[in-house]
Amino acid sequence: MLQSVNLRDYMLPNPVKVRPEDNILDAMRVIIDNKISGVCVVDADGNLVGILSEMDCLRAVLGAIYNNNNIGIVREHMASDNLVVANPNEDIVSVAEDMLRKNKRRRPVVENGKLIGQITCRQLLSAVMKFRS
């Protein structure tokens, strides 16, 4: 079945990203236009500082409607504590097992603090199909 392979070979380089100071509506447009379920949030130096999901955006929109206030910026709604990231040299099988265990669809790939890629369920499925051929 799936052999142990380096994550770097299957990650998406240059994942879609937004900045912490971006408006949530702009981040939502990025998510919708790219047909993805969430984005990585990076600072001006390319350091990963958070993750913003569709659910975070929905929560922000509903909160703004309920409280009758502005929707806000990414920093106010992104997940930023205890981010689980992968190293590009990790084994893809280990990362896949951990993603399943934690019920996460994506994992940022970070090297020296910088976001260099992302691994998603789709890339994992592609790796399986490659080795099945």
N, C-alpha and C positions, 0 to 999 in steps of 0.2 A: 504494500500500500504506500502511504506517504513516507518518504525517506526524510531523515533529518536534514534540513537545509537552512542556510543562513537567511535571516529575516530581510536583510538588505536586498536580496535578490527578488523579493516579492512585494516590498512596500511601495506605496505610491509616493514618488518623490514630489516635492512641492505641493503638499495638500492645500486645499482651499483654506484660507485663513482670514481673520478679521482682527482689528485692534481693540483694545479695551475701551478706548474713548469713542468708538463708533456707535452711532444710534442703533437701537435694537431693530428699527424698521429697515435700516440699510443691511444689517446682518441677516434679517429674515429674507430680504431680496436675494442675497448671496446664496442662502440655503435653497430657496425655491429655484433660482436660475440654474444652479448646479445639480439639482435633483439629489441632494444629499440630506442626511438626517442630523447633521451637526457640523460645526467648524471648530478648528483650533484657534485659539486666541493668542497672539504673539505681541510682544512689545516692539519698540522701534529697533532693537538690536537682534530681533529674530528669536528671542527666548520665549519658550512656551510659558504662558502665565495662566491659561485656563482653557476650558472647553465650553462651548455654547451649543446646546442641543435644540431641536425643534420644541421639545417639551419646555425648556427654559424660556423660549420665545413665547410660547402659548401662555405660560404662567405670567410673563411680563405684560402681555396684552390684556389678559383678563384682569390682572391686578390694576392696570391703569384704568380700565373701564369701571371696575367696581369702586375704586377710590377716586374716580374722576380727576386724574392727574396725568402728567406726561408719562410716556412709556419708558423713557430713560435710556441709559447707555449699556453697552455690553458688560462692562465691569460690574454693574449692579446686579446682573442676573446670571453670569457665567459660574460654572463650577471651578473653583481654584484651590480648594484644600484637598490634600492627599491624592493628587493626580497620579494615576497609574500610567507609567510610560514604558516603552520598550527601548532597548538598545539595539542598534542595527546589526550587531553580531550575535544576538540571541537566536536560539533555535526556533524555527517557525512552529514546530509541533508543541513546544512548551508554551509559547505565546498563545497558540490556539486553545490549548487546554485551560490556561488561565482566563482567557476571554470567556470561554464557556462557563467556567466556574463562577465568574463574577457577573455573568450575563451582560456583557458589554459588546457592542457591535463594532467598535473601532478602538484603536490604541495609537496614540501619537508615538512617533519614533524620534528619540532625542539623543543627540550626541554632543557632549560638552555643553549642555544646557540649551543648545539650539535645536529648534524643530527642523528635522531634515526629511521627514516623511510621515506616513501613516499606514497602518495595516488595518484592513477591514475584513469583514466576513467574506466579501466578494473576492478579495485577493487570496484569502485562504482557500476558498472553493476552487479558484483558478489553479492554485498550486496542486490541489488534489487531482484535478482533471489532467494536468500536465503529466503527473506521475502515473496516472491510470492508462495513458495512451501507449 
